[in-house]
Every structure is written in C-alpha cells, then in structure tokens.
Amino acid sequence: MKALLLEGKGLWEEMKIGEAEKPKPQKGEILVSVHAAGLNPVDYKTATGGNPNWLYPHILGLDAAGIIEEIGEGVQGWKPGDKVVYHSDLTKKGNFAEYAVTTAHTVSRIPDSITFEEAAALPCAGYTAYQSLFRKLHIQKGQTILIHAGAGGVGGFAVQLAKLAGLTVITTASSQNHEYVRSLGADYPIDYKKDDFVEKTLEITGGIGVHSVLDTVGRDNATKSMKGLAFNGQLAFIAGQPDFSQAVSFAHPLSFHMVALGSAHQSNNLAEQTDLSVMGDEMLKLIQEKKISPLLEEVIALEEVPSALKRLSERAVKGKIVAKLI
C-alpha cells in the first residue's frame, strides 16, 4: 500500500510517500480503507522524540475516517462497508496510509451527512476538548471558563462546546483570529501577544476569576493561569502540568486535571477505551445537527503533510488540516 514514511526519529519534515505492507486486522480489530486523515501537533511532537514501540519506517497519523475493509476475529456490530472515524494508538502504525488497523470498540459511525474530511478533523482535538470539559471539569451552565488558544483545534472545539453548554467563554487568540473565535462562540477574546491574560480575566470577572481553565499551551502558561482562577477553581491541562507548589493555599483552594486522551489505548481499561467511541458519537451528532463546526479549514494531499506539520509546529494554523487520500 501507499504510505507516508517516517524513516527515523526526528525526520518528519523529510517524510516521503513509499510502499508499506498492508496491515492485517487481529482479534478485536478492523482494517480501514483510509479516505481522510487528520493532522495534529502530537504527530510532529511524537515524531521528534520517537517511541520505543516503533519500528522504522514508521507511519504517523492518529486520526482517520474511512470505510471498513475487513473485520478481525470476534468483532461484533461492524461489517465491511461501514463508514467509521477514530483516534488510534500512537504506539502503533498510524493513518497516513491507504490502509490502517484499529480496535473496533473505539470507532464511531459516520453519518451520511458528514464527509470523511469533516469526520477526520474531529478525534484528537475534539475528543480532548470533550473529555476536558465533560469528563474532567464537569462544566455547568452559568459558569465562566478561560480556554487558551481558541483558534486552534482543541481550543476551537472547547469554545464551541462550552458555549453550547451555557458558559461565558473567555479565550486567548491573536488579534487577527478574534473574529474567528467569536464566530465559534467566544464572548471575550484576549490578545495574548498584547495583553496580560490574567489581568484581563480578572477584569472581565470583576476580580473573582473563572471557574475553570483549559490550558493547551504548556507548563508556564498553565502555572500563570492559576492566578486567574476563582475560589475552588479548577484547571485542566494537556501540554504540561503547572507548578503545583504555587497552588497549595487554604485561602484559595484549586483542583487540577491531567488530560491524556490517547493513553487510554495503552491502559487495560476497556471502559475508558470504549469512551473514545462514545465521545465520537456525541460529537458527530452535534456536527450533524449543525450545533458545532468540525473546524475543517484546509484539505491537502498526503505528500503535503510534512509542510503542513511544519506550519502546525510554528503555531501558524487555525482550525484543522486534513489530508485527503481518496
């Protein structure tokens, strides 16, 4: 089969299309003919550091949408010809290829009204946002939340979901993306390049702070974000834990949530793995009902993936980029 090949650790900018062995589904797995594959920052991040489970040439790509080609032993409820979308295990070969294998209990069925490209834009960023808000932070109507990088994938889905749930949404974004994040539902965009987001957040909330923060940026940003939290506030982080030593205060108690979506695949927790499909079903329904956007901004060819990942690494992308294979 045709695949985009990573020849060694750190060589993701040099990836080229080559031939790879077509995978075979094992017990509990399905073989998917990949029609579209989503791009995510985790692709270049894991490629830079490598993974001890990989054999080179490796195939990147965690998000895919396509048609089931074959089912493995013991698979129930799925058949060849079904349209599916999924987030796959980063320790195994991925979806920048004509065919890929994944576990049957983690996939979601794509409604006819949603394209493969729209579906492929969803899993990594969308499920992370969903898990952060509803499985970790347990957001409630009437609350206020600060979502960092609202023009990005995770941030963009989180802004939409939080607004849909009835929250007041503050988000950080460069000034040229303020109109974009407002279109997603943000009430108060903050230009992180010009303004101090903590000061602005406290100003917006009358000095009280926000109920929740979703940090998608990194350790230092997460640590600073604690200063914008209200009494009993909580912070979910996906890109580096804050400095907890600055958070221990009887006068200002805080709670923290680590979000690591893909590690469910490496756990032995079947319920958490199956929840990937549950979150996918719920978000596909919201897209089908046009309550949220899939954030699809750009569709590229498979050979364009390395240059697109480069742009992602430079934080020069809004929304989602998807590679079209068929």
N, C-alpha and C positions, 0 to 999 in steps of 0.2 A: 504494500500500500504506500501511497504518498504521505510523507510526514515532514514536519519542520524539525530538524535535528539539532540538538544541543550536544556539541562534541566534547565538552569538558566544563569543569567548574569555572564560572565567570565569563563564559564565551557566548552569552546570549545575544550580544549585538552582532555576532558573526554567524548566527544560525542560517542554514540554507535548507531548501527542500531536497529531500533524498528519499531513498527507498527503505522501508522498515517492514519487519514481519507483522502480518495481520494478526492481532491477538485472538485468543480463543476464550470464550466465557467458561469459568469454572462453576462449581456448585454455588447457587445463590446469585450468580452474576448474569448480566445481559451484555451482548455485543451490540453496539450502536453505530449506525452509519451517521457520521457527524456531518450535519448540514451547516452549523454555525458554532463558533467557539468564542467565548468572551475573554477579554484581556483584563488583567488585574495587577495592581502593584506587587502582589505576592509572587507573581510569575518571575519578575526580574530579581526580586529580593531573594527568593529561594535559589534561583539560578546562580546568583552571585556567590552565595555561601555553599551551595551544593547540598546534597543529602546523602547520608551513609547508605541508604537503601537503593540509591540509583546506580544503574549500570549505563555507561555511555556507549553509543549516543543515546541520550535521554530525550523524551518528548514532554514539553511543558504544556500548560493549559488546564486549568481546574474546572472551568465552566463550559458546558456543551449542551446543544439541543440537536436532536436528530431523530432518526427512525430506528426502532429495534430491528436488528437483522437476525439475531439468533438468541435463544434463551438457554441458560445453563440448567443443570440438574436441580430440581427442587423449586424452581421459580414458579410462583403462583400469581395469578392476577394480571400477567403481562403476556403479550404474544408478539411475534414478528409483525411489523407494520404499525405498531403503536408509536405515537409521537411523544417523546419524552425530553425533559430538561433535568439537569442535575449538577451538583457540585461534587467533584471527585476527590479521591485520596491523593494528596501531594507526594506521598512516598512511592507512588506507582506511576507508570507512564500515563501521560495526560492526553489532551484532546486536540492539540494542534496537528491533527492527522485525519485521514479519511475514515478510520475506524478506531473505536476505543471501547474499553470494557469498564463497567462499573457495577456496584452492588444494586440489585433490583429493589431492595427495600428503601433506598434513599432517593429514588427518582420520582418526578411528578409528571402527570399527564398534561400535555399542551393542548389547550382548547383550539378549535379550528380557527377562531377569530384572531389568534395571536401568531405572528410569524416566528420562524425559527430564530431569526436575528433578534427580535424583541425578547424572546424567551432566554436566549443565551446571555443577554445583558444582565439578567436577574440574579443568579445564585449567590456568588461570593459576596458581592456588595449588598444585595437585597436581603439575603438571609441574615447577614451580620447585623444590619440595621434592625431587622425584625427581632432577632434574638436579644440584641442590646436593650431595646425599648420594652418588649413584652415579656421576655423570659428573665431578664436581669433587673431592669429598673422599675418594672411594673408601673409604667406611667399611667396617670389618671387625668381625666378631663378637668380643666381648670388650672392645672399646674403650668409652670414656666420651665422651659428647657433651653440650655445652650448646646447647640450642635456645631462642632468645629468642621470646617471645610465643607460647607453646604453645597458647593458647586461640584464636588467630587462624587464618586459612586456611592460609598456608604453614607456620606453626608446628605446627598441628594435624596436617597430613599428614606433616610431618617427624618428629614424635614417634612416630606410628604406624609409619612406615617404618623408623625407626631401631630401635625396639623389636622389630619383626618380624625385623630383621637381626641381632638378638642383642646390641645395645649397652645399656649402662647410660645412661639418659636423665635429664638434669637440664634443667629448663625454668623460665623466668620466666613468672609469671602473677599477677594479683591474687588475693588470698586467696579471694574468692568463686568463683574458677574452679579452685581446686586439686583439688576432687573431679572436675571435668570432665577436666582434663589427666591425672589419674591413670587415669581410665576409658579414655583413649587410649593409655596405656602409660607415662606418665612415672613414674620412680622417685623423683625428688626435685624437687617444685615449690618454687620460691623466690618469695616475695612481693617483687617489685621495688620496691614502694612503701615497704616497711618495712625490708627487709634489703639489705645490700651484696652483690650477686650474685657479685662476685669473691671476697670473703671466704668466702661460703657455699660456693662451688665448690671453693675450696682446702681448706676444712674437710672437705667430702664426699670429696675425692680424697686426703686425707692429705697435703696440701701439694704434691702432684705437678702438679695441673692436669689439664684434659681434653685428649683427643687432638684434638678438633675443636670448633669453634663455628660455628653458623649464626646470623648476625645478620640480623634482619628489621626492625630499628628505625631505625637511622640512624648517621651518621658518628661521633658522640661515643660512642654505645653500642658500636660496633664497636671503636673505639680502646681503650675501657676493657676490653673483652673480651679483648684480647691479654694482659692481666695474669693471666688465668685459664687460659692455655694451657700445656700441658706442653712439655718439651723436644721439638723437632721437631713441635710442634703446628701446626694449620692452621685458617684462618678463611675461611669463605665469606660474602660479604656481598651483599645485594640492594638495600639502601636508602641507600647512601652508603659510600664507601671510608674505611677507617680512616686515621689519621695514620701513614703508614709510617715517618716519621722516628723514631718511638718504638720501632720494631721491629727496627732493624738492630743485632744483637748476636751475636757469635761464641759467647757463652756460652749464648744462648737463641735458637737459630735457629727461625724461623717461616716458614710458607708461606701464600699468600693466593690466593683465588679470587673473581673477579668473576662474578656470575650475572646474566645479562640475557636471559632466556628469549625474549622477543618479538622481539628484534633479529635473530633467525635469519631472519625474514621479509624483512628488508631486505638480508641478505647475499646473495652469489651462491653460497652453499654448499648445494647440494642435499641432501647427506648430513645436515647439521645441521637443515635444514628437515624432512626426512623423519623425523628422530629424534623430532620432536613426535608423530607418529603412533605410533612405536614405544613411547614413554613412555606415551602414552594407552592403547595396547593392554595394556601390562603392568599399569597401574593399574586399568583396567576389569576385568581378570582377578582382581586382588586383591579388588576390591569384590564381584564376582560370587561369589567363594569365601568372602566374608564375613571376610576376613583384615584388611581395613581398612574404616573407615566413610567415606562420601562427605562427612561433616560437614554435611549439609544441616540447617540449623536453622530456616529460615524461607522460605516461599514467598509471594511478593507479586504484585500486579498490576503491569502495565507503568507505569501512572500513579503508582505508589508509589515508583518507582526514585529520583527526586531526594531524597525524605526519607530513604530507606534509605542512599543515598550519604552524606548528611549525618551519619547515625549512624556510618557507617564512618569518616568523617573525624575523628570525635570519639573514635575507638578504643573505642566502646561496643558492639561486636558480637563475639560468639564464633561460631566455625564459619563457615558460608557462607549467604548470602542469594541466592535465585534468583527471577527474575521469570518467571511462567508466562504464555505468550502464547496457547496453545491448550489 
